[in-house]
Amino acid sequence: MLNIVSDFIKSILPAKKKTTPSGWTSFNGVCCPHNGESADTRGRGGLTANPDGSVSYHCFNCNFKASYQPGRHLTFKFRKLLKWLGADDTDIKRLVIEAIRVRELVAPEEVKAEAEEEKIEFKARDLPEDAENLVAMDYVHPALEYCVARKIDIAKYAFYATKQEQYNLHKRIIIPFIWQGRTIGYTARAVTDGVKPKYHSNYEPNFVFNINNQLADSKFVIVCEGPFDAMSIDGVAVLNNECNETQADIIESLGREVIVVADRDRAGAKMINNAIEYGWSVSYPVWLETCKDVNEAVVKYGKLFVLKTILDSKQTSKLKIELMKKKLYN
Ligand SMILES: [Zn+2]
């Protein structure tokens, strides 16, 4: 069982290969042209498979690396490698599910080690000086009224505001970004009209908002664009209209079904293209006809209805996702 992934990848390696006594199998790298390098003809790609079921690939021509270890999820990079080696989508999907099963078998401590091993880290960054928690203030800051109007649960999420006029911070609601228990930045959204830009932010790229609030036993995670969308249904936000590969790996490390709900604007189609690339589900809930994003729908129809419609309208087939995208976004 633990060797399912490594056995599979060994079975699809190119016919022309050499194995050294140390267990390193070398062959022409299958990655190079996909990474902007010329094709490898000198056998510079190599795979090591260990008895514990772990496997790693490294190409000395284009420097592409991908690895898998039982208890971890199949990363996007590893799935790309499988594809370049000739695996079809059905096999890859099956292995993704097997990897989740394996994860349930191995000790929880090993799973916990995953985050550390993938070494995705963000540097600590402070909130603006004199930022105060909204609910602890002795007067009603417009930011608090803004939260209430957008139906965000202020008992669950912490918000801040400041009197600082730099960047018009006094007219903004400050949303802290938390990674592994530490504050690693924030975004400050305008709460009154005419304040530009709408968001003033300070954080490292690749961050995924609200990962820290995902329940351990949830079967799925809903991916949105903006932080208010994410907070209104307890999903995560990529803070952009595209989801890059590092963000995809962070989201997939949760080890559950990923469902994307894109905004109803032209840029939303980009998120859907990403979802197709990563093999995720996409939902096209009925309210997309009348609401531009998740938060607007929650304000109009309530959280439970919006969650239910997202789950009821999710598509897993690539073909259907493409067809609906054309219908709604062209
Ligand atoms: Zn390569």
Residues whose N, C-alpha, C, O or C-beta is under 5 A from the ligand:
A	BS01	ZN	G29 C31 C32 C59 N61 C62 N63 F64
